[in-house]
Amino acid sequence: NAGVTQTPKFQVLKTGQSMTLQCAQDMNHEYMSWYRQDPGMGLRLIHYSVGAGITDQGEVPNGYNVSRSTTEDFPLRLLSAAPSQTSVYFCASSLSRSRPNTEAFFGQGTRLTVV
Amino acid sequence: AQSVSQHNHHVILSEAASLELGCNYSYGGTVNLFWYVQYPGQHLQLLLKYFSGDPLVKGIKGFEAEFIKSKFSFNLRKPSVQWSDTAEYFCAVTGDKLVFGAGTILRVKS
């Protein structure tokens, strides 16, 4: 049972490049979310999804897109990378469809540097 | 809007000292509350959670937290910290989404 698998673990991008961070879970969880972690700011919610075909914006959605075509996958796309997007990104999933009122499981994180 | 506030960003304690980390939240409806821990270089792990029932919840590694609804608080406690408790601690709350506080970095001196 792999849990939440997040790839890549490290990435360096040039300003203006685009890329997709992958997130997959094998626990049949309906709620999935993406966070960025920056020193002194905790984890800030980028986007979240309560089920396949349903996504919504979090606290810091600008510059990021998501889609949820299957229950298992929730990729995060950076459209045109900027140095301000240098951060550590975490994907998380939890069981509940309507509200995330169960434990969240986290991926290992992606350390992204934009130069 | 849903939000979480953690009172201290950095805490330094000696081994065997008692720990209390403050957490307050804002949300107009029913909430579920969590404390997560992140050890250096690792991802977040669940320490404890509160959904309903007894407002004093016990978690792993001797941690406990108390939910005080009237104060919108969920403070984390441990009677005697160890060097291995050095980590960053995050309070989190779910209303319609899972939101985290800014974190508290705990350093325990041996």
Contacts between the chains, C-beta under 8 A, distances in Angstrom:
chain1	res1	chain2	res2	distance
A	31	B	98	7.9
A	33	B	97	7.1
A	33	B	98	6.2
A	35	B	100	7.2
A	40	B	9	6.4
A	40	B	102	6.3
A	40	B	103	7.8
A	41	B	102	5.7
A	42	B	6	7.6
A	42	B	90	6.1
A	42	B	100	4.8
A	42	B	101	5.4
A	42	B	102	3.9
A	42	B	103	4.5
A	43	B	44	7.7
A	43	B	90	6.6
A	43	B	100	4.1
A	43	B	103	7.9
A	44	B	100	7.6
A	45	B	97	6.3
A	45	B	98	7.2
A	45	B	99	6.1
A	45	B	100	7.8
A	48	B	97	5.4
A	48	B	98	7.6
A	56	B	97	7.7
A	58	B	97	6.7
A	59	B	99	7.6
A	90	B	43	6.6
A	90	B	44	7.1
A	92	B	44	8.0
A	92	B	98	7.1
A	94	B	98	7.2
A	99	B	32	7.8
A	99	B	94	6.1
A	99	B	95	7.6
A	99	B	96	6.3
A	100	B	32	7.8
A	100	B	94	4.7
A	100	B	97	6.6
A	100	B	98	4.7
A	101	B	32	4.5
A	101	B	51	6.3
A	101	B	94	5.6
A	103	B	34	7.5
A	103	B	46	5.3
A	103	B	49	6.3
A	104	B	34	7.6
A	104	B	44	8.0
A	104	B	46	7.6
A	104	B	92	7.8
A	104	B	98	5.8
A	106	B	43	4.5
A	106	B	44	4.8
A	106	B	45	8.0
A	107	B	43	6.6
A	108	B	43	5.3
A	109	B	43	5.5
